[in-house]
Amino acid sequence: MPRVTPIQNRDQVKPEDQKVFDTVAAVRGTVRGPSSIVLHSPGLAAQHVHLSGYFNGKSLIKARELELAVIATAREKDCRYVWAAHAVGARKAGVSEETVAAVRDRAPVDEPIVTYVRQLLRNNKVDQAVFDGLRKEHGTAWLVDLTALIGHYGYLAGILNAFDLLPAADAEQLPV
């Protein structure tokens, strides 16, 4: 059980915050998971939904790259909910089973995006060669988007972990 009641229905928020609820529901299709916790802070939820929308369709990061960065961030943050929500999507986007397993098991993997995530979250900095390689391949704007995506899922993982929002029992589980 999460530490607070997830907000999933419009009548759970104050009348003045129902517009935010409606926006989240319209953008996400439903209110569940992370949104159900973030809505406890309507001001944050209003910003969160826009940033999430940016990453899911408007950023420079392609689906495979995005899902790989998200599962790597989920692993580094031990966020079971984000892992369960994105491991399947990573495979659908073209991330190999071998790579998913290596990320899950914190094993070595020849993926510059995973290296970037690991270095940033473990060391709070990235080696120049890793930075330069990704920048040369994708450009500066893409690298800004990637770094922001990692931060976005890092803060989301913090909220989900602190509020104990866990994936469904039948979802793919992340060993922590």
N, C-alpha and C positions, 0 to 999 in steps of 0.2 A: 504494500500500500504506500502511495506517495505520502509525504509528510503534510501536505495540504490537499484539500479537495480540488481536483482538476476542474477547471471551468470548461464546460462543454455545451451549455445552453445559454441562450441570450438572457434569460431571466436571472442568471447567476451574477450578472454585473449590474452596476448602478445605471439608471436610465441615461445619465449623461455619458456613460461609457459604451452604450449599446452600439453606437456608430462604429467604434473601434472593433467591437465584436463582429459586426456585420462585414467590415472590411476584411478582417482575418478570415472569416467564413467564405467570403467571395473569392479571395486570392487562393486560399488553401483548399477550397472545396468542402471543408469540414473543419471543426475545431476539435482537435485532439492532440495528443502527444505534447511536444514542446509548447505549442500555442496555448494549451490548456493551463500551463503553469505561468507562462509569460503574461497572459492576460490578467494576472493578479496585479500587474503594474501596467495599466492601460497606456500610459505614455510610452513606455518601453515597447509594448506590443505594437503600437502604431508605427514605430520606427523599425522594429524587428520584421514586420511583414513586408515592408518595402525593400529592406536589404535582402531578405530571403528571396523575394521575387526577382531582384536583380541577379542574384547568383543562379537562380533556376530559370535561365533563359535569356538574360540580357548581357551577362558578362562575356569576356573574351575566352573564358575557359570552356573547352569542349567537354562533353558528358563523361568520357573516359577519364580525362584528367581531373575533373571535378570529383567524381566518385572515388578515385584513388586518393586524392588529397583528403577527402572527408573521412574515409575509413582509416587512413593513417593518423589523422587527428583524433578520431574516436579511440583508436588503440593507445595512443600516447596519453590520452586523458582518461583511459579506462572507462569510457562512457558506453555502457551496455546498450542503452536505448538507441543512440546514434549508430552504433555498429549494426544492430539488428535492422534498423531502418535502411541502411545503405550497403551492406555487404551483398545482398541480392542484386541491388541496382548496379553495383560495381561490376559484377559478373555480366549482367545484361549489357552494360556499356562497353564490354570488351576486355575487362581486367581478367587475366587468367586465374584459374583456381590456384595455381602455384603461387602467384603473387599475393592473392588474398590470404592464403595460408601463411606466407612469409610475414605479411603485415601483422596478422593476428598473433603469430608466435614470436614477434619481434626478431625474426631471423634476418640475416643479410638478404638484400634484394637489389637487383640492378635496375632501379627506377629512380631517376633524379628527383622526381616529385616527392617520393617517400623520404629520400635522403634530406631534402630541403625541410620537409615537415619535422622529421626527427631532430635535425640540428636546431631548428628554430625553437621547438618546444622543449628540448632537453638542455640546450646551451644558451638560449636567448640570443643567438646569432647564427649566421650561416657562413660557411667557408667561402672564400672568394671564388674558388674554382666552380663550386656548385652554383653559386649565384650567377656567375658569368656564363656558364653553360646553359642554364635555363633562359637567361636574358637573351643570349645569342639565338637560341632556337625559337623563342616565343615573343620576345620584345619586352620593353620596360612596362608598358601598360598591362600586359598579361601578367607579369610578375607582381605588379601592384595588386591586381585582382586576386592572384593566388594567395598572396600574403594576407590580404583582407579576409579571404575565405577561411584560411586557417584560424585567424583570430575570431571570426564569426562563429565557427563551430567550436572553438575553444571556450568562448563565453557561454555558448549554449550547453556544452558538456558540463561546465561548472554548475549551471542552473539545474540541469537534469540530475546530476550526481548529488548535489546538495539537497534537492527536494525529493530524492529517492524515486524518481519516475523510471520504472523498469519496463523493458519490453514484455510483450505477451510471452507466456510460458512456452508456446510452440514456435516462437521466433528463433532465429539463429542466435545462439548465445555466445557472448564474448567471455573467455576465461579471464577473471581478474584476481 
